[in-house]
Amino acid sequence: MTADGEGKGRPQQRKQVLLRLDPAMHDALARWAADELRSTNAQIDYLLRRALKEAGRLPKEARPHPRRGRPPSEG
């Protein structure tokens, strides 16, 4: 088991966080996300990962950001 109680064979669940934002900031993030074809949540995740990486604080065990677009076809 890992430190957060997940077994090795089970995928880790993403953490859910309640985030309070100024409405104008949320609107700006939502517009930016739409421009980049992301959800607002994905945009916030992207920006936090980028900030952590630039600050040298992105944990090595952090999973890579999911790829955008359609999943690869099977077969």
Secondary structure, 3 states (H helix, E strand, C coil): CCCCCCCCCCCCCCCCCCCCCCHHHHHHHHHHHHHCCCCHHHHHHHHHHHHHHHCCCCCCCCCCCCCCCCCCCCC
